[in-house]
Amino acid sequence: MDTALIIGGTRFIGRHTVAELLDHGYEVTLFNRGRHENPFGNDDRVRQVTGDRTDRDALEAAATDVDPDVTIDCVAYDPREVETATEVFADCEAYVYVSSGAVYADDEIPKREGETPLRECSAEQARDDSGASYGPRKAEGDRAVFAAADRGVRAMSVRPSVVYGPHDYTERLDYWIDRVNRYDRIAVPGDGGSLYHLSAVGDVARALRVVAERGTAGDAYNVADRQVATIDERLSLIAESVGTTVEPVYASERELENEDLSPGDFVLYRSRPHLLATNALASLGWEEMSLEAATERAVVDHRESDRAGREHGPDRENEERLIEALDTD
């Protein structure tokens, strides 16, 4: 039986990855600081080793203790962490780094691995932990993976877009699910055609396993829904899952400005499509869930949680003022 070490593993992508590996016969060990509840605490197939991934000695101790065949790194946000991990786990059969679709430097449609340029990362950005440097830091992590592969390490990168689904603590899709679940009419920036390619978390977990098993050292693999949905189409999918109907009320940039809002105040809005090519991943035998099934899972989990995603959009009072103003125009 193969053994896997998950750096992280208790919250979202890592949690689903553990479940995916267990479903495929792996013995799994989590390595993290133990600051979040371990959802696998009662499962004797899952061990937990407590330690700080920024402490090289702790990471080396875990590598020696577990001797994993596969290491999946879910929580590397500093390029130096990837450099260290690819050294510590150099003897693994596979090291897989969870990167991001934010690594790409331009808005090419679609963004393709090995073709679309990556963001540059300055020394200052590499040390910065703000959201503004997230894409550059992840891109620099990818370059650390490529350098490791050049040294003979079977290191690979998986690049999800915005991830959604059960246990999503970021609550980005939850904003829209909450709106559809609670209101008949909701404000939508633009004409509803904004297109932001998302990644169902189950598909991401499956991609991490498939890349670990079949990927090529030094390669990166985009992962996102194979079907692409506009905001309008995603709202319709959510409404169908909720068992309701919803009327989008469209607002132009000027109409939003009249209420001190902007399109960017609404999560998952893009003025230009964000699309990731997923052919490389599909060529490894990766298969995705349908949008309907992925949306249903996200909606069921949302309704069982207390998540509302309210920090990702205007409050309802402002939204209602906007809708009222649009109705009177």
Number of C-alpha atoms within 10 A of each C-alpha: 8 12 16 27 28 24 25 24 28 24 15 20 26 24 23 22 26 27 18 20 19 15 9 12 12 20 19 26 23 27 25 20 14 15 8 11 9 15 11 17 12 9 8 9 13 19 17 19 19 15 19 15 22 14 11 15 13 16 23 18 14 23 19 12 10 18 17 23 19 24 27 26 26 20 19 21 21 20 22 17 19 23 19 18 26 28 14 18 24 19 17 18 15 26 30 25 29 23 28 24 27 20 24 22 16 13 13 16 13 14 20 19 20 10 9 16 16 21 18 16 20 13 9 8 18 19 14 15 12 8 9 10 19 20 23 24 31 30 26 27 28 29 18 25 29 21 16 23 20 13 14 13 22 26 33 29 30 24 27 25 24 20 23 25 27 23 19 19 13 15 21 23 25 26 22 25 26 19 21 24 20 13 13 13 16 20 21 25 25 19 13 19 18 21 21 21 26 24 26 28 29 23 26 29 21 20 29 32 21 17 25 26 13 14 25 17 22 21 19 26 29 26 34 27 26 21 12 17 19 18 22 17 15 20 24 19 22 26 22 16 20 18 10 14 18 18 16 20 17 18 20 14 14 12 18 22 13 12 13 11 19 17 20 14 15 19 19 21 21 19 13 13 17 22 22 28 19 20 15 17 22 17 11 16 12 20 15 20 15 14 18 15 13 21 26 20 17 23 24 14 17 23 15 9 11 9 19 18 19 17 14 19 19 17 10 14 9 14 19 15 12 23 20 11 14 15 9 6 5
